[in-house]
Amino acid sequence: MLQLISRRLFGRFYVMLALRRLPTLLRLGAALLADPRVPIRLRVSVLGLLILILSPLDLPGNIPILGQFWGLTLAVTVLERFIHRWAPAEVVNANIRQLGLGHKISVRERGSRLT
């Protein structure tokens, strides 16, 4: 019983955190997807993942607790990976400055890519 309660509380906390970060991640993610300096294969891969996650085919949607916010949390995870790991650091930093998001997202160090 205690384990079930802790899982629900942690799940709600993560969902609230994801909801708060989602607008910033979507804004920067859209800018990076449109930026020609990001390799096309990376842009197509991330866009494909997001389409798959947000598509009406909701396979884990019937699983209690896990299925409730699966799409949202997975989309936030993919966008965070794209921004913080996969896209070139110089391009991410340039878009952060251009969009004025320096107070919401920290700039990336050079060389931190594809891990």
C-alpha positions as CSV (number, residue, x, y, z in Angstrom):
1,M,0.0,0.0,0.0
2,L,2.8,2.4,0.9
3,Q,4.6,1.6,-2.3
4,L,1.5,2.3,-4.4
5,I,1.0,5.7,-2.6
6,S,4.7,6.7,-3.1
7,R,4.5,5.7,-6.8
8,R,1.5,7.9,-7.3
9,L,3.0,10.9,-5.5
10,F,6.3,10.6,-7.4
11,G,4.4,10.2,-10.7
12,R,2.3,13.3,-10.0
13,F,5.4,15.3,-9.1
14,Y,7.2,14.2,-12.3
15,V,4.1,15.1,-14.4
16,M,3.9,18.6,-12.8
17,L,7.6,19.1,-13.4
18,A,7.2,18.0,-17.0
19,L,4.2,20.2,-17.6
20,R,6.1,23.2,-16.3
21,R,9.1,22.5,-18.6
22,L,7.1,21.6,-21.7
23,P,6.4,25.1,-23.2
24,T,10.2,26.0,-23.0
25,L,11.2,22.6,-24.5
26,L,8.7,22.9,-27.3
27,R,9.8,26.4,-28.2
28,L,13.5,25.5,-28.3
29,G,12.8,22.1,-29.8
30,A,10.9,23.7,-32.7
31,A,13.6,26.2,-33.3
32,L,16.2,23.4,-33.4
33,L,14.1,21.2,-35.7
34,A,13.9,24.2,-38.1
35,D,17.6,25.0,-37.9
36,P,19.5,23.7,-40.9
37,R,22.7,23.4,-38.9
38,V,21.2,20.4,-37.0
39,P,21.8,17.2,-39.1
40,I,18.8,16.2,-41.1
41,R,18.9,12.6,-39.9
42,L,18.7,13.9,-36.3
43,R,15.8,16.2,-37.0
44,V,13.9,13.5,-38.8
45,S,14.5,11.0,-36.0
46,V,13.3,13.3,-33.3
47,L,10.3,14.4,-35.2
48,G,9.4,10.8,-35.9
49,L,9.7,9.9,-32.2
50,L,7.5,12.8,-31.2
51,I,4.9,11.9,-33.9
52,L,4.9,8.2,-32.6
53,I,4.6,9.3,-29.0
54,L,1.7,11.7,-29.6
55,S,-0.1,9.6,-32.2
56,P,-3.5,8.2,-31.5
57,L,-2.1,4.7,-31.3
58,D,-1.7,4.7,-27.5
59,L,-0.3,1.2,-26.7
60,P,0.6,1.7,-23.0
61,G,-2.5,3.9,-22.4
62,N,-4.4,1.0,-20.9
63,I,-1.8,0.3,-18.2
64,P,-3.0,1.8,-14.9
65,I,-1.0,4.8,-13.6
66,L,1.8,4.4,-16.2
67,G,-0.5,4.9,-19.1
68,Q,-2.1,8.1,-17.8
69,F,0.7,10.5,-18.7
70,W,2.9,8.3,-20.8
71,G,2.9,10.5,-23.9
72,L,3.6,13.7,-22.0
73,T,6.5,12.4,-20.0
74,L,8.0,10.6,-22.9
75,A,7.7,13.7,-25.2
76,V,9.5,15.8,-22.5
77,T,12.2,13.1,-22.2
78,V,12.8,13.1,-26.0
79,L,12.9,16.9,-26.2
80,E,15.3,17.1,-23.3
81,R,17.6,14.5,-24.9
82,F,17.5,16.3,-28.2
83,I,18.3,19.7,-26.6
84,H,20.8,18.6,-24.0
85,R,22.6,15.7,-25.7
86,W,22.0,15.1,-29.4
87,A,21.9,18.5,-31.1
88,P,25.2,20.3,-31.6
89,A,26.0,22.5,-28.6
90,E,26.8,25.6,-30.7
91,V,23.4,25.4,-32.4
92,V,21.6,24.9,-29.1
93,N,23.4,27.8,-27.5
94,A,22.7,30.1,-30.4
95,N,19.0,29.3,-30.3
96,I,18.9,29.7,-26.5
97,R,20.3,33.2,-26.9
98,Q,18.1,34.1,-30.0
99,L,14.9,33.0,-28.2
100,G,15.9,34.7,-24.9
101,L,15.7,31.4,-22.9
102,G,18.9,31.8,-21.0
103,H,17.1,32.2,-17.7
104,K,15.1,28.9,-18.2
105,I,17.7,26.6,-19.9
106,S,21.4,26.6,-19.2
107,V,23.8,26.8,-22.2
108,R,25.5,23.6,-23.2
109,E,29.2,22.9,-23.0
110,R,31.0,22.3,-26.3
111,G,31.6,18.7,-27.2
112,S,28.7,17.3,-25.1
113,R,26.9,15.5,-27.9
114,L,25.5,12.1,-28.9
115,T,25.8,10.4,-25.5
